[in-house]
């Protein structure tokens, strides 16, 4: 599907960055990278939901902390 984009190289680079962000910081980091990559360039009109997601996306460090907190809560809750 990326080959159908106006700039396939940019699409491939974005997906490579998303995969790397996932490896380093998990799902939240990958989502933040994707949102940032889909954000319009300076001067272009910004679609509402994508712009909001990019601005509210956690950093990889924040995402890792949230994942650790969730795991700790699950362990505390027990079976």
C-alpha positions as CSV (number, residue, x, y, z in Angstrom):
1,X,0.0,0.0,0.0
2,X,2.9,2.4,0.7
3,X,3.9,2.2,-2.9
4,X,0.6,3.9,-3.9
5,X,1.4,7.0,-1.9
6,X,2.6,10.2,-3.6
7,X,6.0,9.8,-1.9
8,X,6.6,6.0,-1.2
9,X,10.0,6.7,0.3
10,X,8.6,8.9,3.0
11,X,5.9,6.3,3.8
12,X,8.5,3.6,4.2
13,X,10.6,5.8,6.4
14,X,7.7,6.6,8.6
15,X,6.8,2.9,9.0
16,X,10.4,2.1,9.8
17,X,10.4,4.9,12.5
18,X,7.1,3.5,13.9
19,X,8.6,0.0,14.2
20,X,11.7,1.3,15.9
21,X,9.6,3.4,18.3
22,X,7.6,0.3,19.1
23,X,10.7,-1.7,19.8
24,X,12.1,1.0,22.1
25,X,9.0,2.3,23.9
26,X,6.0,0.0,23.1
27,X,2.6,0.8,21.7
28,X,2.2,4.3,23.0
29,X,5.6,5.4,21.6
30,X,4.7,3.8,18.2
31,X,1.4,5.6,18.1
32,X,3.1,9.0,19.0
33,X,5.6,8.5,16.2
34,X,2.8,7.6,13.7
35,X,0.7,10.7,14.8
36,X,3.7,13.0,14.4
37,X,4.6,11.5,11.0
38,X,1.0,12.1,9.8
39,X,0.9,15.6,11.1
40,X,0.8,18.2,8.3
41,X,3.9,20.2,7.4
42,X,4.2,23.8,8.6
43,X,1.6,26.0,6.8
44,X,-0.7,23.1,5.8
45,X,-4.2,22.7,7.2
46,X,-4.4,20.4,10.1
47,X,-7.1,17.8,10.5
48,X,-8.5,18.0,14.0
49,X,-8.2,14.5,15.4
50,X,-4.7,13.9,14.0
51,X,-3.4,17.2,15.3
52,X,-4.9,16.6,18.8
53,X,-3.4,13.1,18.9
54,X,0.1,14.4,18.0
55,X,-0.1,17.1,20.7
56,X,-1.3,14.8,23.4
57,X,0.9,11.8,22.6
58,X,3.1,10.6,25.5
59,X,6.9,10.5,25.2
60,X,8.4,7.0,25.1
61,X,9.5,7.5,28.7
62,X,5.9,8.4,29.8
63,X,4.6,5.4,27.9
64,X,7.1,3.0,29.5
65,X,6.1,4.4,32.9
66,X,2.4,3.9,32.3
67,X,3.0,0.3,31.1
68,X,5.0,-0.4,34.3
69,X,2.3,1.1,36.4
70,X,-0.4,-1.0,34.7
71,X,1.7,-4.2,35.2
72,X,2.2,-3.4,38.9
73,X,-1.6,-2.8,39.4
74,X,-2.3,-6.1,37.7
75,X,0.2,-7.9,40.0
76,X,-1.3,-6.3,43.1
77,X,-4.8,-7.2,42.1
78,X,-3.9,-10.9,41.9
79,X,-5.9,-13.6,40.2
